[in-house]
Structure formats: structure tokens, C-alpha cells
């Protein structure tokens, strides 16, 4: 008799649903186990075969833990705010809420057909006002503790989406979503002061069970370094301050570079000190069209303009050295100005060679170096030469002595620096959480009373951002006009909304008690289920999403809301499932894979660029690639033909779980 897998799977899935087999309640008689997977964005395309790889893995773990006597929480929900749904709504003249509901219903149906042991009674949705009420509440706590603030700043602006983009969302000067040109604009933005938690975010990694590359990504993104701030005089009579981790090489600094946006450049232009103003302004305009990622690429051509009319003064020997503007120096890192030591830095050496600048050796290693051919960069150890009072010292001793000299002579100071920047939190769109702030001419920015939350989105039909980039909410004056919660006078609501990151920065807490009316979750639930025991997701989310959610959780811990300082005890990541492209990424040599990923920044960025330009990208991941490229495998088709168990079994045995793996049609296996 033929095995009717469809009937068998449907029977048991109904039993699980009717009997609530996987429902979890607080039970102090059992050890708890909280398994978490990233909740999906419910797109119109539905699930792809990349989703079940992660879900199946932790489903296996969850079922095993239940058999071992654990009380297992394995929840699911929807990360449903965001641009894709809003763009679809604008194009098709349909409300984003309707689109979201339809997509969620489809995703839920697909997941249930796959037989995962989720506790569906704990289902959450970031677009539900009863959910984002608490997202808004967390924002208010951040504001009241000085960690949310409004600031005029230079931002990436997508001319197509008409909203602010993060640096990671800009690829080769265009929007990674729509392919439109990205320009820099100065806009007033809500910021979150994540930099205040930089040390805690690094130090908190100690003792956690994170795979090494995930912990390394967190540390590298924060970028903590120990060095010195050094004050260089200028012939204009003012001071340029640089941050350097290698103050021991000051005698080898033969030129300076400042970012095109540096405040001193603007000041010198206004005062007429810079003699080649037209060339400088033209270069500034060119740099403004590039993202920070493009500007900081190591392998790009070195460009710059020398500032005619002003020179820097090296503080250790009073020598005058030229000052350039170049786009590889970012205003957002350090002081926006650097000292260049071309003998011992490859980028500085290439720049010096191009512009004919002096190259002075100041660190000598154990083997001879030829500075005419390349910079000598193996300078973690070595002996100082051509460096006055540092000659003969080791690198370690020279750093200490130079900092003492700088501080003793008022020329600088010891400094810890971070690459991490504060979080740009505003989005000029409709489909996001309203920011619960109002502006009063008398009282300034004021938070809404917590009792008035949630502040819900108005029901509108025109979602297109305004011509100057304001949110579509700005046009709806009846919603915008309100009263000041402080003085009772007239006030206006903030019309920017929160980014999609907001709802996903705390969702794991709401799963613990999703129906709680008085808090993000009850104290009992938080104390019982915290922290997440095992969190698995894609490598593309192990930097920013992980960083943002750890930041919010640490803040909530500091104000006594949650009982643990870290949200996730264990963090793993699965490799992407790659599609059927004959030039599959996984078939490339490892060094070629590394080269391509470094060039494009991420698999996602490369895929987007490929779609826009139709340049052949050798790896089209099935888990990320749109159906328009003919490369997405729908799990429904596999389940219908072979059954859910076969699908799940194949996903677990198709290759190393942490590595990318090519999808193969079953008929070819």
C-alpha cells in the first residue's frame, strides 16, 4: 500500500494544534529551555527554502529537549513593518496593513504545513498596536535617560525611496533596495546613543556561547582601540586634532588628511585661506555622492586635493607638512582628520606615491625593508629610528613615552576610541512605529505620557513621501496637530517613524508573555524564561540586529526591567542556501569567495547590485534572491511532492550547517 504522507502529516499537525502539544507555560518543576529563531519579514513571495533550514535545526533541538524533560519555549511571530510592504502598497494602491495581513496569513499556513513545534499561542506581530505600544514605551525610557536625542546631521538620502538609509544600505552609491542614486543631505534625525554602551557591548561577550565569527563581528563593528589624540598646529593659527593608535610614529608623519566635510575646511573656505577653493568644493561634491563603505574601501584608487594656502605643523619637530582632503577619511570616525605615516601604512604609502610626498622610516624590523617598493607594515614590534627622543626604544615603550611627552607638553592625551556611531533612528516613511514625541514652541520636544500609548498610525491612503523628504504623515494636519503634554499649548507630533530594527530589538522578550497588558512582560515570566538559551539565525543578522537588540536589552537591565544583562546565552548562525546558478558561489575557490564578499560588503549587497545592473554575480542565494531571477525554490512545491518530513530531513543533511550549501533538485540527488 502506498504511504500517504499528506494524510499522515495533516492528521498529526491537527492533533498538535487541537491539543496544544507545544504550548509552553511557566513550570518551576522543570528546567526551562528557550529556543529562538529570527522571526521572518512576511513578504509577498512567501517562505523560501532558506527559512526552514534555521527553523528545522532548532525544532530538532526543541523536540529533543522536551524528551529530556525540559519545559521548552519555541515561539514564532512577524517582523512586519518596513519599506518593502510600503513600496508595494504605493505601487498597487492598497493599504500596508492589508498587505501585511495577507502575507502573514500565507507565511503562517506555510510554516504550519512544515510541522514545526512552535507555540502559536505566543504569536506576535510588530505592527500590532498592542505590541508597538511597548516599542514606543522603550523609546520613551531611552529618551528620559538621555539616550534618545534629535540632531542635525549628514545622512545618506535615497532619491528613489525618499528616506534616510544606513551606511550598510548603500552599495556603490546607489540604494541597495531600489537602485536609485544616494546623496548626502543634512537632516534633523532622532538618534539613539548606542555609543554609551560600547564598552558594555564588547565586555558583555565574555562568557557567552557565541560562535567565534559572530563575537568577532560584534567587536569589529564596535571597533574599540587605544591610542592618543594629538594636536597639530596649522599655519592659519588654529589646531587640527587627530586620533591615532600609533603615536610612536609621529616623527614619520609627512602629511595630513582631513575629511571633505571637516568643519575646519568649511571655516578656511569662508575665510578665504584656501586658494584652490573651486577644486576643493568640486571634490567635496563628488565625495558627497559616495557612501561611507565605498569611501573606506582599501582597494580603491586614492584621490584627494591638496589645500593650497594652509599647512599643518607636526608637534614633535615643528615641521610644516601639507594638508589634503580625501574621501577615505570619514567625518564620523575619530576626529575626521588623520596624520599620515606612509612608511608604515599601505594606504598612506599609495597616497604618498601618487602625490610625491616624503616617506620616512621610523620603525625598523628584524629584516630590511624597501620603502620604494612598499610600506613596511609589520610594526607591531620593532625599534624606533629617525624619531628623536624615541630612538632605540621598542614600539611598546615608545608609545608610553610619546603619550607622556604629549601630555607633558600640552600637545595631546591618552584616548580610547570607537568605530561605533550613534544609531540613526528616524525614517521618513509611513509604515513604521510612530515616534511618541511632540514639539511645543514653548517647551521644546516633549514625550507623550506613557498612559496615552500606543500612539497609532492614522488610516491614510497616500503613502508617498513629500518632495523635500518629509514623511507622508506630515501632510495629515489633523493627526499632526496636538497639545503639549507639559503646558497644554499647541504642539505638533513627530512625523518620522521608527526603523524596522525597532520592533526586532526586543521581540524575544514579548514572546515570554505576549498578552501582558501592564508591561513588556510580567516580572515572573521574565525571571523564568530569561535569557534565551539558544538563538539561531542568518550571518547577515549577526552584526546590526544582534548589536541593537543587545543594546536595548542592556539598557532595560540597567533600569531594572529585565533580570539578565545579556539577551542570548548562545548564538549560532546557519549558512545560506544557494540557488541553481551554474556559476554557483560555492563552486568558487575560497580565496575568490573572500574577494567577492570583500568587494561587495555582503552577499545581500552583491545580489541587489546584480539585479540592478544585470552584472553576473556568481552566487545567487536562494534564501535571498527574488523570484524574478528564477532562482527561488518554494518549499510548498517540495512539501506537496515529497512531504514535510522529507523536506526537513534534506535541509538538515545537505551540508555543514554553518556553511553555504547549494540546493539540488531531489530528482538529481
Secondary structure, DSSP 8 states (H G I E B T S, - for coil): ----HHHHHHHHHHHHHHHTTT-----TTS-EEEEEE--B---TT---HHHHHHHHHHHHHHHHHHHTT-EEEE--EE---SHHHHHHHHHHT--HHHHHHHHHHHHHHHHHHTT----GGG-EETTSHHHHHHHHHHHHHHHHTT-EEEEEEEEEEETTTTEEE-GGGEETTEETTT--BEEEEEEEEEEE-GGGGHHHHHHTTTT-EE-HHHHHHHHHHHT-EEEEEEEEEETTS-EEEEEES-GGGGGG--EEEE-TT-HHHHHHHHTT--S-HHHHHHHHHHHTTS-HHHHT-TTS----EEEEEEEEE-TTT--EEEEEE-TTS-TTSTTSEEEE-GGG-HHHHHHHHHHT------EE-SS---TTTS-----SS-EE-S-GGGTT-BHHHHHHHHHHHHHHTTSEEEEEE-S---EE-EE-SSSS-B--EEEETTTEEEE--GGG--------S-----TTS--GGGG-HHHHEEE-TTT-SEEEE---EE-THHHHTSHHHHGGGTT-SSSSS-HHHHHHH-SBSEEEEEGGGTTHHHHHHHHHHHHHHHTTSSS-S-SBSEEEEE--EE---TT-GGGS-HHHHHHHHHHHSSHHHHHHHHHHH----S--BTTT--GGGT----HHHHHHHH-HHHHHHHHHHSS-TTS-EE---GGG-
